[in-house]
Amino acid sequence: MKQVVQNYKSGELALLDVPAPGCKPGGVLVRSAYSLISTGTELMKVSEAGMSMVGKARSRPDQVAKVVQSVAVNGVPATYRKVMGKLDSYTPLGYSLCGVVEQVGAGIDDVKVGDLVACAGNEHALHAELNWVPKNLYVPVPDGLAPRHAAFGTVGSIALQGVRQGESRLGEVALVVGLGLIGQLVVQLLAASGVRVVGADPDPVRCELAERLGAAACGDPGSAAVESAVAELTGGLGVDQVYLAAGGGSNQPVELAARLSRDRGRVVDIGKCRLDLPWNAYYEKELDVRFSRSYGPGRYDPEYELQGRDYPIGYVRWTERRNLACFLDLVARGRVDVEPLVSRTADFDDAVETYRSLQDGGLKAVAVLFRYPGQETAGAGAPAVAVPALRRDGTAGAPVRAARTPVRLAFVGAGNYASSMLLPHLARRDGVELSTVVTTTALSAANAQRTFGFGRATTDLDAVLGDSAVDAVFVVTRHSSHAELTRKALLAGKAVFVEKPLALTGDELAGVLAAVEESGNDRLQVGFNRRFAPLLREARERFGARTGPGHLRYLVNAGRLDPGSWYLRQGTEGSRFAGEGGHFIDTASWLLGADPDSVYAITTPGNEDLQVVLRYPDGSTATIGYVTTGPAGFPKETLDLVADGRALRLDDFVRASVYDGRKRWVSSRLPKARDKGQSAELAAFVKAVRTGGPMPVPLESLVATTAATLAVPAGLAAGVPVTLAGAR
């Protein structure tokens, strides 16, 4: 088998072929699926190995003391040979992984061959294809938890033990110094337990990531921003706990802890930072300094770790094994999200190059995973995402009356998008009557009625759905309510225009389609307006039909959101891409004339930048680059399509061009005339409602686009392409 090793004398890193371990009693043999590089602990070890002998001695004074003692007992020559022999040998790396039980040793009855387990220990959860793991250092992985996420179990246990040492209580305020891998997990664990968190780190990308994952505020530890945030959250009294998750030789973390702690606050050291405590500051506040020992009680106890002797729960509630199981449960239930922490998933064969890239700074990472052979298509990958089948009979569309003028519309929601991009087009359209507006607050309904001339304003949704005079309902609310409101409107026999997304989960999508089947009403349109943009439609017509596969690139410069935006509420409203990614998938599928059959997605840690690759049945591909970190002045959307020796380019709905090798067509519009298709889309929807004709976009296409959008987070979680099962 292969294993990552390092020579501590020379600093050499290697992927060695070594004998496979045997399966001893009291443990299991585990074949690795994913293992996690601890970018703090492991890189510190790797960096130390690259130092000179003097540098090594300075970094490990504890070992120097042992050498001095050995010289006194054994003499210089014997000690020299002993030290050089130890240094000039290979040592293992790694301590956190997830894998499949391949063999069960005697005395083990809680897992069986084929079970997925998370493993811990710097002697048992190594970066190796096979590991023997004793009973108290593995736990079964909860159902539904992706193996790449379960590989975080050990570092999660370290963070969890640190939080336990802080004895945090609901409503308290904590400061986390150092927002690397452990610090990011501490932030999430504290936020999940009802503690308000301030983060401190000199890296603005890590600060932004921590705020997305639950911190109230973050900033450079040397800036006034952290102090002002603490003062605001605590009324000037100081934080209840400080968690030191930083490394390095600076004494700034402990000095910052003293300055921002309340009287008799708690300071917990989780990382390995300098601890020259300023005596006066710590004495005057009577600060309680605590250390967090690795994964929890049991660590470094050979009887617990190697012989499997558990501590009675009545005396030790949280052992390292119980911490490991608890953390995995939190991840499985969505209380902790580790996916945004993954900077790269590298093949195990590329382990040495990955370490070197981390060491020389070429790869800046919070967490890096190794993916082992067999994980590309094995059960450790994401399951296929189903594209729900549409079961309709000849009664579909029957509940909707056709050929009525004016078409009477009701709006559920009248926020910024509805008021700026939809209602202005409808308010002045002949043959349309804005019948009713429904909002959650009376004043917003009254404002919409006054501005756009609705006949009635109300907060009673049921009254609108039961009104036979209403022909169509527009659902323009926050994302989390789209699927349920659409389902109710379909069951009420209304034509429905719902802004994207149609659904945030597979269950929500299935619920909408169940309403179609139950009611026979398939009169549905989702607000995918790009395919109706006049400039893009003209360019597509000029490009002509394809005969061979097409290759499409779509760059979306989405930009940053304001800190208070409801789009950031991922727990309830989904990610930004979940909210608007369907726009770009729908546009790509429309241009390529098919629905995708697989989705592959990768992300950039610290922000919401994504690369999404779609594959189509005829071999065509579409790559959507969704970035939030681009410059404000750069165009928001640029698109290129190449096929059959021809190329189509769209520049932010201002200019389009088509090249075929002999001639070039270019069409442009003034920026102020940028038209992304809302007006044409609404016209097509109103016409379909009025005439009873087909909806502007086939329901099958709407479902396929939604399923592809839902496959993105599944693909991110698994790190492998996701098949859209049932895709045409």
Beta strands, then each sheet from edge to edge (+ up, - down):
strand 1: 2-7
strand 2: 13-17
strand 3: 27-38
strand 4: 90-92
strand 5: 96-104
strand 6: 116-120
strand 7: 130-134
strand 8: 138-140
strand 9: 173-177
strand 10: 196-200
strand 11: 217-219
strand 12: 239-244
strand 13: 261-269
strand 14: 288-291
strand 15: 342-347
strand 16: 367-371
strand 17: 385-386
strand 18: 407-412
strand 19: 432-438
strand 20: 456-458
strand 21: 472-475
strand 22: 495-498
strand 23: 524-526
strand 24: 551-557
strand 25: 598-603
strand 26: 610-615
strand 27: 621-627
strand 28: 637-643
strand 29: 646-651
strand 30: 655-659
strand 31: 664-668
strand 32: 722-725
sheet 1: 2+ 1- 4+
sheet 2: 7+ 3- 5+ 6- 8+
sheet 3: 7+ 3- 16+ 15+
sheet 4: 11+ 10+ 9+ 12+ 13+ 14+
sheet 5: 17+ 32+ 25- 26+ 27- 24- 28+ 29- 30+ 31-
sheet 6: 20+ 19+ 18+ 21+ 22+ 23+
end
